[in-house]
Amino acid sequence: MTVSPHNDALQVVVITGASDGIGAEMARQLAQRHGAGLALVLAARSLAGLQSTAEHCQGLGAQCLVVVTDVSVQDQCRALIAQAVEHFGHIDTLVNNAGVSAQALLQDVAADDLQWYERLMQINLWGSVWCTHAALPYLKARKGRIVAVSSLAGLIGVPGRTAYSASKFAMTGFFEALRAELVHAGVSVTVAYPGVVLTQIRYHGYNAKGERAGHSGLREDGAMAVGHCVRLIVTGMQDRQREVVMTTTGKIGRFLKLIAPGLVERMAMNALKDEVKPR
Ligand SMILES: NC(=O)c1ccc[n+]([C@@H]2O[C@H](COP(=O)([O-])OP(=O)(O)OC[C@H]3O[C@@H](n4cnc5c(N)ncnc54)[C@H](OP(=O)(O)O)[C@@H]3O)[C@@H](O)[C@H]2O)c1
């Protein structure tokens, strides 16, 4: 009989966007909780960022595999999942977290620059679809967990964020439908809807020309600390919650939208700094 070199008891978690922000913090918090019982597969484009996350998590006892991945390329998503399985033998949890944001009024985007709308969709939506599709048989085999990091902008349209909101609404639809498909397989789907969280995402995101914005168009006072946001996602994931809606405004806003949509539009507009509001 061949003895498998893989350890079945290990909890294997694949996290996309693990080089920075929410994904990196998620890896660190999971390593802190589970130590040697955990294997992390860390994916993003920046090798240096991934290595820094891996070093921290290894220091807490977790095993780490770093896989440089651009989730906007389907083959790279498939290769990520294949490497995870080759290395650890199975996958318990897939966290679809990699994402980019954008801040631009549609009227300010030149027709020739509209390709970045597609690029953003390819990262935020298609990256999640491709990773999830590749991981599905392995997740079913372990009755595992899928986490999708959407956004409040995936529940409520935010002005200046037509591309971002579209990608996050699309994620919401995809993962809600998938959740129902997977009920009998015992695989849970947790969709997280953070509000404004203190990471660099808005600075890294696109402007109207599809270049790095370098500044935030949102009011950041009252933004959530990344550690707090991740604790809520991890609890939701472990308890197999359907949704993690993070802020009181978000919780109220989604119901208010049904009875007072004009008020919700004004609330969404108020989230913007004055200089980026439509003129
Ligand atoms: N921060 C917020 O206020 C907020 C609110 C709601 C939702 N979210 C969502 O939370 C998720 C994480 O955001 P964050 O705030 O942590 O942002 P962040 O600090 O900018 O981190 C984004 C992560 O995604 C990775 N990434 C970007 N493009 C990628 C690509 N093509 N392929 C692979 N990885 C890619 C980045 O790594 P590389 O650059 O190394 O590839 C980085 O690790 C996103 O989906 C975002 O939409 C954030």
Ligand as a Chemical Component Dictionary entry (heavy atoms), coordinates in Angstrom:
data_LIG
# 
_chem_comp.id                   LIG 
_chem_comp.type                 NON-POLYMER 
_chem_comp.pdbx_formal_charge   0 
_chem_comp.three_letter_code    LIG 
# 
loop_
_chem_comp_atom.comp_id 
_chem_comp_atom.atom_id 
_chem_comp_atom.alt_atom_id 
_chem_comp_atom.type_symbol 
_chem_comp_atom.charge 
_chem_comp_atom.model_Cartn_x 
_chem_comp_atom.model_Cartn_y 
_chem_comp_atom.model_Cartn_z 
_chem_comp_atom.pdbx_ordinal 
LIG N1  N1  N 0  -10.465 48.037 1.988   1  
LIG C1  C1  C 0  -11.768 48.279 1.823   2  
LIG O1  O1  O 0  -12.278 49.352 2.200   3  
LIG C2  C2  C 0  -12.649 47.239 1.192   4  
LIG C3  C3  C 0  -14.028 47.412 1.296   5  
LIG C4  C4  C 0  -14.872 46.490 0.708   6  
LIG C5  C5  C 0  -14.351 45.394 0.047   7  
LIG N2  N2  N 1  -13.001 45.245 -0.042  8  
LIG C6  C6  C 0  -12.501 44.094 -0.795  9  
LIG O2  O2  O 0  -11.558 43.390 -0.019  10 
LIG C7  C7  C 0  -10.633 42.730 -0.878  11 
LIG C8  C8  C 0  -9.221  43.027 -0.403  12 
LIG O3  O3  O 0  -9.017  44.418 -0.468  13 
LIG P1  P1  P 0  -7.930  45.182 0.434   14 
LIG O4  O4  O 0  -8.616  46.336 1.029   15 
LIG O5  O5  O -1 -7.200  44.241 1.278   16 
LIG O6  O6  O 0  -6.988  45.755 -0.745  17 
LIG P2  P2  P 0  -5.412  45.833 -0.883  18 
LIG O7  O7  O 0  -4.797  46.139 0.427   19 
LIG O8  O8  O 0  -5.149  46.727 -2.037  20 
LIG O9  O9  O 0  -5.043  44.333 -1.263  21 
LIG C9  C9  C 0  -5.521  43.785 -2.455  22 
LIG C10 C10 C 0  -4.898  42.420 -2.647  23 
LIG O10 O10 O 0  -5.355  41.897 -3.902  24 
LIG C11 C11 C 0  -4.219  41.523 -4.673  25 
LIG N3  N3  N 0  -4.458  41.651 -6.107  26 
LIG C12 C12 C 0  -4.798  42.757 -6.805  27 
LIG N4  N4  N 0  -4.879  42.464 -8.117  28 
LIG C13 C13 C 0  -4.568  41.153 -8.246  29 
LIG C14 C14 C 0  -4.461  40.262 -9.337  30 
LIG N5  N5  N 0  -4.681  40.663 -10.612 31 
LIG N6  N6  N 0  -4.117  38.980 -9.088  32 
LIG C15 C15 C 0  -3.877  38.561 -7.840  33 
LIG N7  N7  N 0  -3.969  39.345 -6.758  34 
LIG C16 C16 C 0  -4.307  40.630 -6.965  35 
LIG C17 C17 C 0  -3.104  42.444 -4.206  36 
LIG O11 O11 O 0  -1.846  41.847 -4.418  37 
LIG P3  P3  P 0  -0.835  42.142 -5.626  38 
LIG O12 O12 O 0  -0.924  43.606 -5.918  39 
LIG O13 O13 O 0  0.462   41.688 -5.050  40 
LIG O14 O14 O 0  -1.304  41.278 -6.743  41 
LIG C18 C18 C 0  -3.381  42.492 -2.701  42 
LIG O15 O15 O 0  -2.831  41.375 -2.060  43 
LIG C19 C19 C 0  -10.923 43.253 -2.288  44 
LIG O16 O16 O 0  -11.666 42.292 -2.998  45 
LIG C20 C20 C 0  -11.749 44.492 -2.049  46 
LIG O17 O17 O 0  -12.612 44.775 -3.125  47 
LIG C21 C21 C 0  -12.141 46.141 0.520   48 
# 
loop_
_chem_comp_bond.comp_id 
_chem_comp_bond.atom_id_1 
_chem_comp_bond.atom_id_2 
_chem_comp_bond.value_order 
_chem_comp_bond.pdbx_ordinal 
LIG N1  C1  SING 1  
LIG C1  O1  DOUB 2  
LIG C1  C2  SING 3  
LIG C2  C3  SING 4  
LIG C2  C21 DOUB 5  
LIG C3  C4  DOUB 6  
LIG C4  C5  SING 7  
LIG C5  N2  DOUB 8  
LIG N2  C6  SING 9  
LIG N2  C21 SING 10 
LIG C6  O2  SING 11 
LIG C6  C20 SING 12 
LIG O2  C7  SING 13 
LIG C7  C8  SING 14 
LIG C7  C19 SING 15 
LIG C8  O3  SING 16 
LIG O3  P1  SING 17 
LIG P1  O4  DOUB 18 
LIG P1  O5  SING 19 
LIG P1  O6  SING 20 
LIG O6  P2  SING 21 
LIG P2  O7  DOUB 22 
LIG P2  O8  SING 23 
LIG P2  O9  SING 24 
LIG O9  C9  SING 25 
LIG C9  C10 SING 26 
LIG C10 O10 SING 27 
LIG C10 C18 SING 28 
LIG O10 C11 SING 29 
LIG C11 N3  SING 30 
LIG C11 C17 SING 31 
LIG N3  C12 SING 32 
LIG N3  C16 SING 33 
LIG C12 N4  DOUB 34 
LIG N4  C13 SING 35 
LIG C13 C14 SING 36 
LIG C13 C16 DOUB 37 
LIG C14 N5  SING 38 
LIG C14 N6  DOUB 39 
LIG N6  C15 SING 40 
LIG C15 N7  DOUB 41 
LIG N7  C16 SING 42 
LIG C17 O11 SING 43 
LIG C17 C18 SING 44 
LIG O11 P3  SING 45 
LIG P3  O12 DOUB 46 
LIG P3  O13 SING 47 
LIG P3  O14 SING 48 
LIG C18 O15 SING 49 
LIG C19 O16 SING 50 
LIG C19 C20 SING 51 
LIG C20 O17 SING 52 
# 
